Amino acid sequence: MTGTIRIGTRASTLALAQARTIADKLESAGHTVETVRISTSGDRSGAPVTEIGVGVFTSALREALHAGDIDVAVHSYKDLPTAEEPGLVVAAVPEREDPRDVLVARDGLTLGELPAGAVVGTGSPRRACQLRALGLGLEVTGIRGNIDTRMRKVADGEMDGVVLARAGLARVGRLDEATETIDPIQMLPAPAQGALAVECRSADVELEQLLRDSAEDSSARAAVVAERAVLATLEAGCSAPVGALADVVSDIDDTDGVAHTVMRILLRGVAASGESDGGEVLRASATGDLSEAEFLGKKVAAELLDLGAGASKSLGM
Ligand SMILES: NCc1[nH]cc(CCC(=O)O)c1CC(=O)O
């Protein structure tokens, strides 16, 4: 690669921090990098993400890639629609941050310590229905805005707590304000939460190879493939109540009498039944080899569908 590599990013503190991690990798490999800030419709609109639709944080970056205004786009992977984008390729999925959600609550409280009637803010249908399913009598309220805006609601006393992605807090250096990391047994994160997608034009084969060599993590890639296959199979948009988490673990296989280390995936999925607000929370899981990532995702989704997931495709839950 010769010349400056232009990395496109949203202008939020979180997005800039994410783009910086990729810029650092390329710079330490001896490349010159320029960061280009791009405003997306999701940044400009104050409407709930459930109303403005999928791709609101990513389509402007993709347009800039197509137009040749940037060479690389760094996205929060969970914000990317599941449909493939012709002409573009996710060249690398870097090592993933902790994918779990966190609670940021007043007075250092955890979910179990919040009193019944406590107001907990989230704009995510996935988080809302899993919070309600805990049966703690929490009052789940819609909320939008960047991490700072959402955390201020707790500092200002407007809400007792908010639920956010742990990775987001970690990347903006505010993880110390989380009062609980929520166990995935209670709340499964969004598919691909905590992972980044490093995208470039498919025609830029040399750049694609460079990005893969400097940033790809095969475990993170397999986890994301499995989790997003759940979402794609349920044909749900990014705002629909679907959670998935793939744990990649090493295991010993000695079926042929010789011990080999193999990487395996434990995939868990959650979806809501289609009975509007407060619908039942449905769960399924599967395990298999890393190479079966996509198949496992489809399998978990099929089981969720059998249990009644998405019987009515109503969002806004
Ligand atoms: N939907 C917005 C969004 N997209 C990515 C992250 C956090 C970082 C990540 O999950 O990679 C967030 C904020 C949040 O959900 O709290």
PDBQT file of the ligand as one rigid body, heavy atoms in Angstrom, charges set to zero:
ROOT
HETATM    1  N1  LIG A 401     -26.745   1.227  19.274  1.00  0.00    +0.000 N 
HETATM    2  C1  LIG A 401     -25.696   2.163  19.535  1.00  0.00    +0.000 C 
HETATM    3  C2  LIG A 401     -24.399   1.493  19.850  1.00  0.00    +0.000 A 
HETATM    4  N2  LIG A 401     -23.698   0.883  18.885  1.00  0.00    +0.000 N 
HETATM    5  C3  LIG A 401     -22.586   0.345  19.460  1.00  0.00    +0.000 A 
HETATM    6  C4  LIG A 401     -22.599   0.628  20.805  1.00  0.00    +0.000 A 
HETATM    7  C5  LIG A 401     -21.616   0.230  21.822  1.00  0.00    +0.000 C 
HETATM    8  C6  LIG A 401     -20.381  -0.463  21.355  1.00  0.00    +0.000 C 
HETATM    9  C7  LIG A 401     -20.597  -1.837  20.814  1.00  0.00    +0.000 C 
HETATM   10  O1  LIG A 401     -21.567  -2.538  21.144  1.00  0.00    +0.000 OA
HETATM   11  O2  LIG A 401     -19.738  -2.255  20.026  1.00  0.00    +0.000 OA
HETATM   12  C8  LIG A 401     -23.738   1.379  21.068  1.00  0.00    +0.000 A 
HETATM   13  C9  LIG A 401     -24.141   1.942  22.377  1.00  0.00    +0.000 C 
HETATM   14  C10 LIG A 401     -24.885   1.019  23.291  1.00  0.00    +0.000 C 
HETATM   15  O3  LIG A 401     -25.585   0.089  22.852  1.00  0.00    +0.000 OA
HETATM   16  O4  LIG A 401     -24.848   1.237  24.520  1.00  0.00    +0.000 OA
ENDROOT
TORSDOF 0
